[in-house]
Amino acid sequence: MRFNNAIPGAVLIVFALAEIAYATTFPRLFGQNYGPDLFPILIGVGLLICGVILIFQGLGQRAAGPLVEVGDWAQNRRNVVNIAILIGCVVLYILASDALGFIPLSLFILTTLLVRFGSGWRTSLILATATTFIIHTLFAKILLVPLPWGILLPVAW
Amino acid sequence: MDTLLKSFALISDPQTLGVMLLAAMFGLFVGAIPGLTATMATALLIPFTFFMDPVPAIAAIVATVATAIFAGDIPGALLRIPGTPASAAYCDETYAMTKKGLAQRALGIALVTSVIGGLTGSILLSLSAPRLAEFAIQFSSFEYFWLASLGLSCAVIISTGSTLKGFVSLLIGLFIATVGIDGTAGYPRFTFGSVELMGGVSFIPAMIGMFAISEVLRYVASNRTVIDIPQQIEGSVFKGLGAILKKYKFNVLRGSSIGAVVGVLPGAGADIAAWISYAIAKKRSKEPEKFGTGHPEGLVDAGAANNASLAGAWVPAIVFGIPGDSITAIVIGVLYMKGMNPGPMVFVMNPELIYAVFMAFFLANLALLPLGFAAIKLSRHVLRVPRRVLMPIILVFSMVGAFAINNTVFGITIMLALGIIAYLMEENGFPVAPAILGIVLGNMIEDNFMASMIKADGDLLGFFSRPIAATLGIMTLALWLAPLVTMLLRRRARRR
């Protein structure tokens, strides 16, 4: 997704103003004129300046192209859906991994994505199962990372 | 001598050697798959290094990167798709050689020059780093502030694309580094009451997001073309190589030294080293018209340069804690995690660890010769592994890796957020490397800035009160003002 420079410029200005406003609420060091707010404010000022220049550049290049150029991926509905599914899978894992556990979710995510990206059902299932168990053994058994068991807790090995 | 023996014992430990061998094979595989970069290989490796001792952890990264940069040449030569950005400079050249039926020779040259370049870089690293460290031990917060500023400014100027966008990227990185408890007053900044953000944005999930997740997103968002599987390549890898290397021995030397020096510059990595030395080779060549038609000369230069730059990038990384490229940025994060804080003191406190790292460089580059040979022979099978299968696996792997550092899903949230940001940035021409350097150096530059401000009692002239600090400060200011001055001069010249 490509934007005209004016759009990231405007986003940066809004962000910088909010950041500076928030940073001014930080307490000063005792007896000094500066404190934890100084560095964030300097960063904010820098972003502000860059944002303004980007807007000017963007206005200059406006004739050359549209404000938002979605690129080849958006013309293909399949790609848009794939991106949504991919991000959705990560969000699902963040929200549900504690309750459902690593193994069921990993199986689900891998199978979904493999099938979506064009592998056959059978291959996908075999690959997803193998990968899930390799990763689980590697991290949970060898590196002792407490991957959540979730619904499989009663049969945990 | 005692130190060297200790380091040798550390590096020759069978477990360390085993880890290096596995890491080298991992690097060859990742490097040979187009779309998976050496930086991504490093990012995927860190969750494992988290559970290792310092020396095997660092040795694993060294081995992965050295082999991945060479392996990037394989799909470049066979399919005209560089496996890593570092091979892009001479990808057309090697592909032209393949079309002439010289694929084995192209890869043979790439392999041998990679090994020579890598060894040259290692020599430069092990000779210069201890000297520099002796010098750097006298540095105070003023010098460190200027040094970090100089490094970051270099990174912005060298970064590909517009300097302005590089600067924005750097500021974003610096901002991300300010999240969490601040170093001077202990006040939680930008945490919005979140306990998990108090310690700051976790470095490893951030790196995995910016290098692995952004790459997965780019794959999904692109209209993929199916890669043709190359035919079995005929001929012998090393045949006729001696004559070519003898003819271009000066090029090997030039490529290696340019690569190592470019590597030292913060923000310039293997890809830029390869582009620069390829361009210089063409400019200085007696037969520049042959470049691009399958002529080995530029390949000799650039093939050596990209591997030489890898070791060069470690010089500022270990001596000052200022990364020379995005890979060493990750390495610095790993070093901090291991309590081996980079800087001149590590040469005094743990010299055996540093020398073990140097030995790892020599070992990894020597091992590249047989392993790279095997990779060339197996390339057809490696390239057959489809990316549509790899990408979902990389995703789940990344999620587990981001989780494993603090054992919270919050790491996965950071990974996803920064992955999306990095993807959008790259799509819009904002280079990601300055942001990484900003995240890594943010705390160091702020702490030194605040310490200097307090020491100088808010007087900015204090930043120039010591001779080395003043020199570094003037260099930094000159670097900042140079574009302005040239712009003004150009405008005046136009008016005349």
Boltz contact constraints between the chains, C-beta under 6 A:
constraints:
  - contact:
      token1: [A, 1]
      token2: [B, 427]
      max_distance: 6.0
  - contact:
      token1: [A, 2]
      token2: [B, 427]
      max_distance: 6.0
  - contact:
      token1: [A, 2]
      token2: [B, 428]
      max_distance: 6.0
  - contact:
      token1: [A, 3]
      token2: [B, 428]
      max_distance: 6.0
  - contact:
      token1: [A, 26]
      token2: [B, 187]
      max_distance: 6.0
  - contact:
      token1: [A, 29]
      token2: [B, 185]
      max_distance: 6.0
  - contact:
      token1: [A, 35]
      token2: [B, 185]
      max_distance: 6.0
  - contact:
      token1: [A, 36]
      token2: [B, 182]
      max_distance: 6.0
  - contact:
      token1: [A, 36]
      token2: [B, 185]
      max_distance: 6.0
  - contact:
      token1: [A, 36]
      token2: [B, 187]
      max_distance: 6.0
  - contact:
      token1: [A, 36]
      token2: [B, 189]
      max_distance: 6.0
  - contact:
      token1: [A, 39]
      token2: [B, 446]
      max_distance: 6.0
  - contact:
      token1: [A, 40]
      token2: [B, 178]
      max_distance: 6.0
  - contact:
      token1: [A, 43]
      token2: [B, 171]
      max_distance: 6.0
  - contact:
      token1: [A, 43]
      token2: [B, 174]
      max_distance: 6.0
  - contact:
      token1: [A, 43]
      token2: [B, 175]
      max_distance: 6.0
  - contact:
      token1: [A, 46]
      token2: [B, 171]
      max_distance: 6.0
  - contact:
      token1: [A, 47]
      token2: [B, 171]
      max_distance: 6.0
  - contact:
      token1: [A, 50]
      token2: [B, 167]
      max_distance: 6.0
  - contact:
      token1: [A, 50]
      token2: [B, 168]
      max_distance: 6.0
  - contact:
      token1: [A, 53]
      token2: [B, 164]
      max_distance: 6.0
  - contact:
      token1: [A, 72]
      token2: [B, 223]
      max_distance: 6.0
  - contact:
      token1: [A, 73]
      token2: [B, 221]
      max_distance: 6.0
  - contact:
      token1: [A, 76]
      token2: [B, 223]
      max_distance: 6.0
  - contact:
      token1: [A, 79]
      token2: [B, 221]
      max_distance: 6.0
  - contact:
      token1: [A, 82]
      token2: [B, 220]
      max_distance: 6.0
  - contact:
      token1: [A, 83]
      token2: [B, 220]
      max_distance: 6.0
  - contact:
      token1: [A, 83]
      token2: [B, 221]
      max_distance: 6.0
  - contact:
      token1: [A, 86]
      token2: [B, 220]
      max_distance: 6.0
  - contact:
      token1: [A, 90]
      token2: [B, 416]
      max_distance: 6.0
  - contact:
      token1: [A, 93]
      token2: [B, 399]
      max_distance: 6.0
  - contact:
      token1: [A, 94]
      token2: [B, 409]
      max_distance: 6.0
  - contact:
      token1: [A, 94]
      token2: [B, 412]
      max_distance: 6.0
  - contact:
      token1: [A, 94]
      token2: [B, 413]
      max_distance: 6.0
  - contact:
      token1: [A, 97]
      token2: [B, 409]
      max_distance: 6.0
  - contact:
      token1: [A, 106]
      token2: [B, 396]
      max_distance: 6.0
  - contact:
      token1: [A, 110]
      token2: [B, 392]
      max_distance: 6.0
  - contact:
      token1: [A, 110]
      token2: [B, 396]
      max_distance: 6.0
  - contact:
      token1: [A, 113]
      token2: [B, 392]
      max_distance: 6.0
  - contact:
      token1: [A, 114]
      token2: [B, 392]
      max_distance: 6.0
  - contact:
      token1: [A, 117]
      token2: [B, 388]
      max_distance: 6.0
  - contact:
      token1: [A, 118]
      token2: [B, 388]
      max_distance: 6.0
  - contact:
      token1: [A, 131]
      token2: [B, 393]
      max_distance: 6.0
  - contact:
      token1: [A, 135]
      token2: [B, 400]
      max_distance: 6.0
  - contact:
      token1: [A, 139]
      token2: [B, 400]
      max_distance: 6.0
  - contact:
      token1: [A, 143]
      token2: [B, 51]
      max_distance: 6.0
  - contact:
      token1: [A, 145]
      token2: [B, 404]
      max_distance: 6.0
  - contact:
      token1: [A, 146]
      token2: [B, 407]
      max_distance: 6.0
